[in-house]
């Protein structure tokens, strides 16, 4: 799985560089973020700009990670919805659960407000 990690201040940015984020990517991504949370990361932005599609398994990982980071008084925010990804979030009503932003800078800056 092609994930680029970037630290902007104290915000971990996970850039998902795949067309289809599905079962194959979900387990590895969950493992990566679980380790980051265990090591103290509490502010996470997941950039989905490159994703044309995410499946329910990958969405489930995002929910799981959000729960874990919330228990540590942190948050996970999303950025970069393409139409099919936005439709998945609307269909599952997950747009009510996650804070989402139009661009990366806006998402990162939202942690400092």
Phi and psi restraints in degrees (value plus and minus 20) as a CYANA .aco file:
   2 UNK   PHI    -118.2   -78.2
   2 UNK   PSI      79.9   119.9
   3 UNK   PHI    -143.0  -103.0
   3 UNK   PSI     111.0   151.0
   4 UNK   PHI    -125.5   -85.5
   4 UNK   PSI     105.3   145.3
   5 UNK   PHI    -123.1   -83.1
   5 UNK   PSI     117.2   157.2
   6 UNK   PHI    -160.4  -120.4
   6 UNK   PSI     117.6   157.6
   7 UNK   PHI    -125.9   -85.9
   7 UNK   PSI      99.2   139.2
   8 UNK   PHI    -135.0   -95.0
   8 UNK   PSI      83.3   123.3
   9 UNK   PHI      44.2    84.2
   9 UNK   PSI    -141.7  -101.7
  10 UNK   PHI    -127.0   -87.0
  10 UNK   PSI      -1.1    38.9
  11 UNK   PHI    -125.3   -85.3
  11 UNK   PSI     103.8   143.8
  12 UNK   PHI    -106.7   -66.7
  12 UNK   PSI     104.0   144.0
  13 UNK   PHI    -127.3   -87.3
  13 UNK   PSI     104.3   144.3
  14 UNK   PHI    -129.6   -89.6
  14 UNK   PSI      89.8   129.8
  15 UNK   PHI    -117.4   -77.4
  15 UNK   PSI      95.6   135.6
  16 UNK   PHI    -110.1   -70.1
  16 UNK   PSI      86.3   126.3
  17 UNK   PHI    -122.1   -82.1
  17 UNK   PSI      42.9    82.9
  18 UNK   PHI    -156.6  -116.6
  18 UNK   PSI     131.0   171.0
  19 UNK   PHI     -91.5   -51.5
  19 UNK   PSI     -60.6   -20.6
  20 UNK   PHI    -145.6  -105.6
  20 UNK   PSI      90.3   130.3
  21 UNK   PHI    -111.1   -71.1
  21 UNK   PSI      87.9   127.9
  22 UNK   PHI    -156.5  -116.5
  22 UNK   PSI    -183.5  -143.5
  23 UNK   PHI     -68.6   -28.6
  23 UNK   PSI     -63.8   -23.8
  24 UNK   PHI     -80.8   -40.8
  24 UNK   PSI     -55.9   -15.9
  25 UNK   PHI    -108.4   -68.4
  25 UNK   PSI     -45.7    -5.7
  26 UNK   PHI     -80.9   -40.9
  26 UNK   PSI     -67.9   -27.9
  27 UNK   PHI     -83.5   -43.5
  27 UNK   PSI     -65.2   -25.2
  28 UNK   PHI     -85.4   -45.4
  28 UNK   PSI     -61.5   -21.5
  29 UNK   PHI     -82.8   -42.8
  29 UNK   PSI     -63.4   -23.4
  30 UNK   PHI     -81.5   -41.5
  30 UNK   PSI     -65.0   -25.0
  31 UNK   PHI     -80.3   -40.3
  31 UNK   PSI     -63.6   -23.6
  32 UNK   PHI     -81.0   -41.0
  32 UNK   PSI     -66.9   -26.9
  33 UNK   PHI     -93.0   -53.0
  33 UNK   PSI     -54.7   -14.7
  34 UNK   PHI     -78.0   -38.0
  34 UNK   PSI     -62.5   -22.5
  35 UNK   PHI     -84.4   -44.4
  35 UNK   PSI     -61.5   -21.5
  36 UNK   PHI     -83.2   -43.2
  36 UNK   PSI     -62.4   -22.4
  37 UNK   PHI     -85.9   -45.9
  37 UNK   PSI     -62.4   -22.4
  38 UNK   PHI     -80.2   -40.2
  38 UNK   PSI     -51.4   -11.4
  39 UNK   PHI    -108.3   -68.3
  39 UNK   PSI     -14.2    25.8
  40 UNK   PHI      89.4   129.4
  40 UNK   PSI     -19.3    20.7
  41 UNK   PHI     -92.0   -52.0
  41 UNK   PSI     107.1   147.1
  42 UNK   PHI    -145.9  -105.9
  42 UNK   PSI     -27.1    12.9
  43 UNK   PHI    -141.6  -101.6
  43 UNK   PSI      93.2   133.2
  44 UNK   PHI    -151.2  -111.2
  44 UNK   PSI     115.3   155.3
  45 UNK   PHI    -139.6   -99.6
  45 UNK   PSI     108.6   148.6
  46 UNK   PHI    -127.4   -87.4
  46 UNK   PSI      99.2   139.2
  47 UNK   PHI    -116.6   -76.6
  47 UNK   PSI      92.3   132.3
  48 UNK   PHI    -122.4   -82.4
  48 UNK   PSI      -2.7    37.3
  49 UNK   PHI     -74.5   -34.5
  49 UNK   PSI     -57.8   -17.8
  50 UNK   PHI    -100.3   -60.3
  50 UNK   PSI     -33.4     6.6
  51 UNK   PHI    -102.4   -62.4
  51 UNK   PSI     104.9   144.9
  52 UNK   PHI    -107.6   -67.6
  52 UNK   PSI     -40.7    -0.7
  53 UNK   PHI    -176.2  -136.2
  53 UNK   PSI     121.0   161.0
  54 UNK   PHI    -149.1  -109.1
  54 UNK   PSI     122.3   162.3
  55 UNK   PHI    -117.2   -77.2
  55 UNK   PSI     158.0   198.0
  56 UNK   PHI     -85.1   -45.1
  56 UNK   PSI     -50.0   -10.0
  57 UNK   PHI     -86.1   -46.1
  57 UNK   PSI     -66.0   -26.0
  58 UNK   PHI     -86.4   -46.4
  58 UNK   PSI     -59.7   -19.7
  59 UNK   PHI     -81.1   -41.1
  59 UNK   PSI     -61.0   -21.0
  60 UNK   PHI     -81.1   -41.1
  60 UNK   PSI     -57.4   -17.4
  61 UNK   PHI     -83.7   -43.7
  61 UNK   PSI     -62.7   -22.7
  62 UNK   PHI     -79.6   -39.6
  62 UNK   PSI     -61.7   -21.7
  63 UNK   PHI     -84.7   -44.7
  63 UNK   PSI     -65.5   -25.5
  64 UNK   PHI     -79.7   -39.7
  64 UNK   PSI     -65.7   -25.7
  65 UNK   PHI     -86.4   -46.4
  65 UNK   PSI     -58.9   -18.9
  66 UNK   PHI     -79.2   -39.2
  66 UNK   PSI     -64.6   -24.6
  67 UNK   PHI     -80.0   -40.0
  67 UNK   PSI     -66.7   -26.7
  68 UNK   PHI     -83.8   -43.8
  68 UNK   PSI     -66.0   -26.0
  69 UNK   PHI     -90.3   -50.3
  69 UNK   PSI     -50.9   -10.9
  70 UNK   PHI     -85.6   -45.6
  70 UNK   PSI     -55.6   -15.6
  71 UNK   PHI     -83.3   -43.3
  71 UNK   PSI     -42.8    -2.8
  72 UNK   PHI    -118.2   -78.2
  72 UNK   PSI      -1.0    39.0
  73 UNK   PHI      41.2    81.2
  73 UNK   PSI      12.8    52.8
  74 UNK   PHI    -133.9   -93.9
  74 UNK   PSI    -186.5  -146.5
  75 UNK   PHI    -174.8  -134.8
  75 UNK   PSI     137.4   177.4
  76 UNK   PHI    -142.8  -102.8
  76 UNK   PSI     108.6   148.6
  77 UNK   PHI    -143.1  -103.1
  77 UNK   PSI     134.9   174.9
  78 UNK   PHI    -138.7   -98.7
  78 UNK   PSI     132.6   172.6
  79 UNK   PHI    -166.1  -126.1
  79 UNK   PSI     128.6   168.6
  80 UNK   PHI      65.5   105.5
  80 UNK   PSI      31.8    71.8
  81 UNK   PHI    -100.9   -60.9
  81 UNK   PSI     102.6   142.6
  82 UNK   PHI    -104.8   -64.8
  82 UNK   PSI     145.7   185.7
  83 UNK   PHI     -72.3   -32.3
  83 UNK   PSI     -65.9   -25.9
  84 UNK   PHI     -87.8   -47.8
  84 UNK   PSI     -55.5   -15.5
  85 UNK   PHI     -89.6   -49.6
  85 UNK   PSI     -63.8   -23.8
  86 UNK   PHI     -79.5   -39.5
  86 UNK   PSI     -61.5   -21.5
  87 UNK   PHI     -81.3   -41.3
  87 UNK   PSI     -60.0   -20.0
  88 UNK   PHI     -82.1   -42.1
  88 UNK   PSI     -63.7   -23.7
  89 UNK   PHI     -87.2   -47.2
  89 UNK   PSI     -55.3   -15.3
  90 UNK   PHI     -93.2   -53.2
  90 UNK   PSI     -62.7   -22.7
  91 UNK   PHI     -79.9   -39.9
  91 UNK   PSI     -61.1   -21.1
  92 UNK   PHI    -110.3   -70.3
  92 UNK   PSI     -20.3    19.7
  93 UNK   PHI      41.7    81.7
  93 UNK   PSI       1.3    41.3
  94 UNK   PHI     -94.6   -54.6
  94 UNK   PSI     -34.7     5.3
  95 UNK   PHI     -83.0   -43.0
  95 UNK   PSI     -38.3     1.7
  96 UNK   PHI    -101.3   -61.3
  96 UNK   PSI     -41.2    -1.2
  97 UNK   PHI    -109.9   -69.9
  97 UNK   PSI     -60.6   -20.6
  98 UNK   PHI    -122.0   -82.0
  98 UNK   PSI     124.3   164.3
  99 UNK   PHI    -104.0   -64.0
  99 UNK   PSI     110.5   150.5
 100 UNK   PHI    -147.3  -107.3
 100 UNK   PSI     131.9   171.9
 101 UNK   PHI    -154.3  -114.3
 101 UNK   PSI     139.1   179.1
 102 UNK   PHI     -95.9   -55.9
 102 UNK   PSI     -56.7   -16.7
 103 UNK   PHI    -158.1  -118.1
 103 UNK   PSI     142.8   182.8
 104 UNK   PHI     -82.5   -42.5
 104 UNK   PSI     -64.5   -24.5
 105 UNK   PHI     -78.8   -38.8
 105 UNK   PSI     -63.7   -23.7
 106 UNK   PHI     -81.7   -41.7
 106 UNK   PSI     -62.0   -22.0
 107 UNK   PHI     -84.7   -44.7
 107 UNK   PSI     -66.4   -26.4
 108 UNK   PHI     -84.3   -44.3
 108 UNK   PSI     -65.2   -25.2
 109 UNK   PHI     -83.5   -43.5
 109 UNK   PSI     -45.9    -5.9
 110 UNK   PHI     -83.6   -43.6
 110 UNK   PSI     -41.7    -1.7
 111 UNK   PHI     -94.7   -54.7
 111 UNK   PSI     -37.6     2.4
 112 UNK   PHI    -121.4   -81.4
 112 UNK   PSI      -6.0    34.0
